[in-house]
Amino acid sequence: MSLHSFVAWRYFKARRGFVSVVSTFSLIGITLGVAALIIVMSVMNGFREELMGKILGMSGHATAHVSYAGEESANAIAKSLLTLDGVEKTEVYVQGQALVTNRGGASGVLLRGVNAEQRTAFVFQDRFLLAGDFAKLNQLNTVAIGKDLARRLQATVGSVVNLVAPQGATTPFGFIPRMQKVRVVAVYDVGMNIYNEAWVFTSTATAQNFLKLGQNVTGIDIQLSNPLSVEDKRDAIGAQVSEDGAVITTWKDSNKQFFEALEVEKVSMFIILTLLVAIASFNVLTGQMMSVNSKRGEIAILRSMGARRADILKMFAYGGSLIGVIGTLLGLVFGLLIVFNLQGIVSVLEGLFGVAIFSGEAYFLEELPAVINWHDVALTVIISITLSIAAAIEPARRAANLDPVEVLRGE
């Protein structure tokens, strides 16, 4: 250990009185600021990753809207799309709006008819299945519903519910809606409230019959090996789809504003919490200035014994930086511990206070996600240490510029 580090460490341990209180609060402030930055950034990253995973898991990365194209023609197009580089899966679907009623409850839903034999392509995965069997969707007039919709309609596997079409027949007695009874054969949970509540899956034939589409379909979902490259594949997909009037949309088109809002929120939170770290770092400046004033005599003695200005500068710069480094490291450890145990902490708090801290209805997801981005963590540590060092420079400079003759004369 160098002389500068040794003296700085002695000063750090030997603080007394109000100077010690200011330095302690500076240390606590930096620790909490760094921990808060790591926790919030991890939660924001978790939100983005989890939402993207759910959104892209429920529908394709790109969609070819081939409204009223024949089913055979659409299947041929879907197979040809598989020859494109980067295309992993395709799925022909039928989609339309409907109203589901049961036991006095009613809910507007998006009815989606798919080929249940390809159930592993998108949402039909065993890890999402709560009850029933997705394979039974091959039967006519059967549906799979989300757990939130099932709870709202008081429906379970085996329940018969009513599908009401937005179109109906006008008679001399007024408008009569078109209804169809369907049986629930599966209840799923994808972990996202907006899908569990509003999406109803059925077979292609059932959807075609209910929506009066004949043998036509409405679109082809396309899944890529790399969802982020979807814009580069748009032209190739469009060229492969030969249907007149076909429109190609991507997940970025459908969710652009949503993900942009998440990114803006993340940047805003980062700036706000960085300001908190900056405020704590300014307390380092205050504490160091007070330390310099209280140690004027000692500084003068060191100078008279041959210490150079650079030596004094390094001593006090090291001392101020020490607070920032220790606070940053404590904040890093504290923040990572909370992130790694976040769901458990939330569960304990919910049990203690008897309230749902993280509601799936309010936040779309049913669990608080957290994903550590080590780039964000490194940036947080660098900013915190840099601000602490910057705050320590001015007091150290003033200590180095003290005239030992005037100080000793004043003493």
C-alpha positions in Angstrom: 0.0 0.0 0.0 1.4 3.4 -1.0 1.7 6.3 1.5 -1.2 8.1 -0.1 -3.5 5.1 0.2 -2.4 4.4 3.8 -3.1 8.0 4.9 -6.4 8.1 3.0 -7.5 4.8 4.7 -6.5 6.1 8.2 -8.5 9.3 7.6 -11.4 7.2 6.4 -11.5 5.1 9.5 -10.7 7.9 12.0 -13.5 10.2 11.0 -15.3 11.8 14.0 -18.2 14.1 14.6 -20.4 15.7 11.9 -17.8 15.0 9.1 -18.3 11.3 9.9 -22.1 11.6 9.7 -22.0 13.3 6.3 -19.6 10.7 4.9 -21.7 7.9 6.3 -24.8 9.3 4.6 -22.8 9.8 1.4 -21.8 6.1 1.5 -25.4 5.0 2.2 -26.7 7.3 -0.6 -24.3 5.9 -3.2 -25.1 2.3 -2.1 -28.9 2.8 -2.3 -28.6 4.7 -5.6 -26.4 2.0 -7.3 -28.7 -0.8 -5.9 -31.8 1.0 -7.2 -30.3 1.5 -10.6 -29.4 -2.2 -10.9 -32.8 -3.4 -9.7 -34.8 -1.0 -11.9 -32.8 -1.6 -15.0 -33.0 -5.4 -14.5 -36.8 -5.2 -14.0 -37.2 -3.1 -17.1 -35.0 -5.5 -19.1 -37.1 -8.4 -17.7 -40.3 -6.7 -18.7 -39.1 -6.1 -22.3 -37.8 -9.6 -22.7 -40.8 -11.3 -21.1 -43.3 -9.2 -23.1 -41.4 -9.8 -26.3 -41.3 -13.5 -25.6 -45.1 -13.7 -24.9 -46.0 -11.5 -27.9 -43.8 -13.3 -30.3 -44.9 -16.7 -28.9 -48.6 -16.0 -29.5 -48.3 -14.9 -33.1 -45.8 -14.9 -35.9 -42.8 -12.6 -36.2 -44.2 -11.7 -39.6 -47.8 -12.1 -40.9 -48.9 -12.4 -44.5 -52.5 -11.2 -44.6 -54.2 -13.1 -47.4 -57.8 -12.4 -46.6 -60.2 -14.8 -48.3 -57.5 -16.8 -49.9 -58.3 -20.5 -50.3 -57.0 -22.8 -47.7 -55.1 -25.0 -50.2 -53.5 -22.0 -51.8 -52.5 -20.6 -48.4 -51.0 -23.9 -47.3 -49.0 -24.0 -50.6 -47.7 -20.5 -49.9 -46.9 -21.4 -46.3 -44.8 -24.4 -47.5 -43.0 -22.2 -50.0 -42.1 -19.7 -47.3 -40.2 -22.4 -45.4 -37.7 -22.5 -48.2 -36.6 -18.9 -47.4 -33.4 -18.5 -45.4 -34.2 -17.8 -41.7 -37.8 -19.0 -41.8 -38.4 -21.7 -39.2 -42.2 -22.2 -39.0 -45.4 -21.1 -40.8 -49.0 -21.4 -39.8 -52.2 -20.8 -41.8 -54.9 -19.3 -39.6 -58.5 -18.0 -39.6 -59.2 -15.0 -37.4 -62.2 -12.9 -36.4 -64.0 -11.3 -33.6 -66.7 -12.9 -31.4 -68.6 -12.7 -28.2 -68.4 -15.6 -25.7 -71.2 -16.0 -23.2 -71.8 -18.5 -20.4 -73.8 -18.4 -17.1 -74.7 -14.8 -17.5 -71.1 -13.7 -18.2 -70.0 -12.3 -21.6 -66.6 -11.2 -23.0 -65.5 -10.0 -26.4 -62.7 -12.2 -27.8 -60.5 -12.8 -30.8 -61.4 -16.1 -32.3 -58.4 -17.8 -34.0 -58.8 -21.0 -36.0 -55.6 -23.0 -36.4 -54.4 -26.5 -37.3 -54.2 -28.3 -34.0 -51.9 -30.9 -35.4 -49.3 -28.2 -35.6 -50.0 -27.1 -32.0 -46.3 -26.9 -31.0 -45.6 -24.2 -33.6 -47.0 -21.4 -31.5 -49.1 -21.2 -28.4 -50.1 -24.9 -28.1 -47.2 -26.0 -25.9 -47.5 -28.4 -23.0 -46.0 -25.9 -20.6 -49.0 -23.6 -21.2 -51.6 -26.3 -20.7 -53.5 -26.1 -17.4 -56.3 -28.6 -18.1 -57.7 -30.6 -21.0 -56.0 -31.6 -24.3 -55.0 -29.3 -27.2 -55.2 -32.2 -29.6 -59.0 -32.3 -29.1 -59.3 -29.1 -31.0 -59.3 -31.3 -34.1 -62.9 -32.0 -33.4 -65.6 -29.6 -34.7 -67.1 -27.0 -32.3 -64.4 -27.2 -29.7 -62.3 -24.3 -28.2 -59.3 -23.7 -26.0 -59.6 -20.7 -23.7 -57.3 -18.8 -21.3 -57.5 -19.2 -17.5 -58.7 -15.6 -17.0 -61.5 -16.0 -19.5 -62.4 -19.3 -18.0 -62.7 -17.7 -14.5 -64.8 -14.8 -15.9 -67.2 -17.2 -17.7 -67.1 -19.8 -14.8 -66.2 -22.4 -17.5 -64.0 -25.4 -17.2 -63.0 -28.3 -19.5 -66.2 -29.9 -20.7 -68.3 -26.7 -20.3 -70.4 -25.7 -23.3 -70.3 -22.0 -24.0 -71.9 -19.8 -26.7 -70.1 -18.0 -29.5 -71.9 -15.0 -30.8 -70.9 -13.6 -34.2 -71.0 -9.8 -34.8 -73.0 -10.5 -38.0 -76.5 -11.8 -37.8 -79.8 -11.8 -39.7 -82.3 -9.0 -39.9 -85.9 -10.2 -39.6 -89.3 -8.6 -39.3 -88.9 -9.1 -35.6 -85.5 -7.3 -35.5 -81.9 -8.2 -35.6 -81.1 -11.8 -34.6 -77.4 -12.6 -33.7 -75.9 -15.7 -35.0 -74.9 -18.1 -32.2 -73.0 -21.4 -32.0 -72.5 -23.7 -29.1 -68.9 -24.9 -28.6 -67.3 -27.2 -26.0 -64.2 -26.2 -23.9 -61.5 -28.9 -24.4 -58.5 -27.0 -23.0 -57.6 -24.2 -20.6 -54.2 -22.6 -21.1 -52.1 -20.0 -19.3 -49.3 -18.2 -21.2 -48.5 -16.0 -18.2 -49.9 -12.8 -19.9 -53.3 -11.5 -18.8 -54.1 -9.8 -22.1 -53.9 -13.2 -24.0 -55.4 -15.4 -21.3 -58.5 -13.1 -21.3 -59.0 -12.3 -24.9 -57.8 -15.1 -27.2 -59.9 -18.2 -28.0 -58.5 -20.9 -30.1 -60.4 -23.4 -32.2 -59.9 -25.5 -35.3 -59.7 -24.0 -38.8 -62.9 -25.7 -39.9 -64.9 -24.5 -36.8 -63.7 -20.9 -37.3 -64.5 -21.0 -41.1 -67.9 -22.3 -40.4 -68.6 -19.7 -37.6 -67.3 -16.8 -39.6 -69.0 -17.9 -42.8 -65.7 -17.9 -44.8 -66.2 -21.2 -46.6 -62.8 -22.7 -47.4 -61.0 -19.4 -47.1 -58.4 -18.3 -44.5 -57.3 -14.8 -43.4 -53.5 -15.0 -42.9 -50.2 -16.9 -42.6 -48.0 -16.5 -39.5 -44.3 -16.8 -40.0 -41.7 -17.5 -37.4 -38.1 -16.6 -37.9 -34.9 -17.9 -36.4 -34.0 -14.3 -35.5 -37.0 -12.1 -34.8 -34.8 -8.9 -34.9 -34.0 -9.5 -38.6 -37.7 -9.4 -39.6 -37.4 -6.1 -41.5 -34.6 -7.6 -43.6 -36.9 -10.5 -44.6 -40.0 -8.4 -45.4 -39.3 -8.0 -49.1 -38.3 -11.7 -49.5 -41.6 -12.8 -47.8 -43.6 -10.3 -49.9 -42.1 -11.7 -53.1 -42.9 -15.3 -52.1 -46.5 -14.5 -51.3 -48.2 -14.4 -54.7 -51.7 -13.6 -53.6 -53.1 -10.3 -55.0 -53.6 -7.7 -52.3 -51.5 -9.5 -49.7 -50.2 -7.3 -46.9 -47.0 -8.1 -44.9 -46.8 -6.9 -41.4 -44.2 -7.6 -38.7 -44.2 -7.7 -34.9 -42.4 -4.4 -35.0 -45.3 -2.8 -36.9 -47.8 -4.2 -34.5 -46.0 -3.3 -31.3 -43.7 -0.5 -32.3 -45.1 2.2 -30.0 -45.4 -0.3 -27.1 -41.7 -1.2 -27.2 -40.6 2.4 -27.9 -42.5 3.4 -24.8 -40.7 0.8 -22.8 -37.4 2.0 -24.1 -38.2 5.6 -23.3 -39.3 4.6 -19.8 -36.1 2.7 -19.2 -33.9 5.6 -20.3 -36.0 8.0 -18.2 -35.6 5.8 -15.1 -31.9 5.5 -15.7 -31.5 9.3 -15.9 -33.6 9.9 -12.8 -31.7 7.3 -10.7 -28.4 8.4 -12.0 -29.2 11.9 -10.6 -29.8 10.3 -7.2 -26.3 8.8 -7.4 -25.0 12.2 -8.4 -26.6 13.8 -5.4 -25.1 11.3 -3.1 -21.7 11.9 -4.8 -22.1 15.7 -4.1 -22.4 14.8 -0.5 -18.9 13.3 -0.8 -17.7 16.7 -1.9 -19.3 18.3 1.1 -17.8 15.8 3.5 -14.4 16.1 2.0 -14.5 19.9 2.1 -15.3 19.7 5.8 -12.6 17.1 6.3 -10.0 19.5 4.6 -11.1 22.4 6.9 -10.8 20.2 10.0 -7.3 18.9 9.0 -5.7 22.2 8.0 -3.1 21.8 10.7 -2.2 18.3 9.8 -1.9 19.2 6.1 0.4 22.1 7.0 2.6 19.8 9.1 2.9 17.2 6.3 3.8 20.0 3.9 6.5 21.4 6.3 7.9 17.8 6.6 8.5 17.7 2.8 5.2 16.4 1.4 4.5 17.8 -2.0 1.2 19.3 -3.2 0.7 16.2 -5.4 1.0 14.0 -2.4 -1.7 16.0 -0.5 -3.9 16.0 -3.6 -3.6 12.2 -3.9 -4.3 11.6 -0.2 -7.6 13.5 -0.2 -8.6 12.3 -3.7 -8.1 8.7 -2.6 -10.0 9.4 0.6 -13.1 10.8 -1.3 -12.8 8.1 -4.0 -12.8 5.4 -1.3 -16.3 6.4 -0.2 -17.5 6.2 -3.8 -15.8 2.8 -4.5 -17.0 1.2 -1.3 -20.5 2.5 -1.7 -20.6 1.4 -5.3 -19.4 -2.1 -4.4 -21.9 -2.4 -1.6 -24.7 -1.2 -3.9 -23.6 -3.7 -6.6 -23.8 -6.6 -4.1 -27.0 -5.4 -2.6 -28.7 -4.8 -5.9 -27.6 -8.2 -7.4 -28.8 -10.0 -4.3 -32.3 -8.5 -4.6 -32.5 -9.1 -8.3 -31.6 -12.8 -7.9 -34.2 -13.2 -5.1 -36.8 -10.7 -6.4 -39.7 -13.0 -6.8 -39.2 -14.5 -3.4 -39.0 -11.0 -1.8 -42.2 -10.0 -3.6 -44.0 -13.1 -2.4 -42.9 -12.5 1.2 -44.1 -8.8 1.1 -47.4 -9.9 -0.4 -47.9 -12.4 2.4 -47.0 -9.9 5.1 -49.2 -7.1 3.9 -52.0 -9.2 2.3 -52.0 -7.3 -1.0 -51.0 -8.1 -4.5 -48.0 -6.0 -5.2 -47.7 -7.2 -8.7 -51.1 -7.7 -10.3 -51.3 -9.5 -13.7 -54.4 -7.5 -14.6 -52.5 -4.2 -14.2 -49.1 -5.2 -15.6 -50.0 -7.8 -18.2 -47.6 -10.3 -16.7 -48.3 -12.5 -13.6 -44.8 -12.5 -12.2 -42.3 -9.7 -11.7 -39.5 -10.4 -14.3 -35.9 -9.4 -13.8 -33.1 -10.0 -16.3 -29.6 -8.7 -15.5 -27.9 -6.9 -18.4 -24.2 -6.8 -17.5 -23.7 -3.9 -19.8 -26.1 -1.8 -17.7 -24.5 -3.0 -14.5 -21.0 -2.1 -15.8 -22.3 1.3 -16.9 -23.9 1.9 -13.5 -20.6 1.1 -11.7 -18.5 3.3 -14.0 -20.9 6.2 -13.6 -21.0 5.9 -9.9 -17.2 5.7 -9.4 -16.6 8.5 -11.9 -19.0 10.8 -10.2 -17.4 10.0 -6.8 -13.9 10.6 -8.1 -15.0 13.9 -9.7 -16.6 15.0 -6.4 -13.4 14.3 -4.5 -11.1 16.3 -6.9 -12.1 19.8 -5.8 -11.6 19.3 -2.0 -8.3 17.5 -2.7 -7.2 20.4 -4.9 -8.0 22.9 -2.2 -6.1 20.8 0.4 -3.1 20.7 -1.9 -3.1 24.5 -2.4 -3.1 25.4 1.3 -0.1 27.5 2.3 1.5 25.8 5.3 3.1 29.0 6.6 -0.2 30.8 6.8 -2.0 27.8 8.4 0.7 27.4 11.1 0.8 31.1 11.7 -2.9 31.1 12.2 -2.7 28.1 14.5 
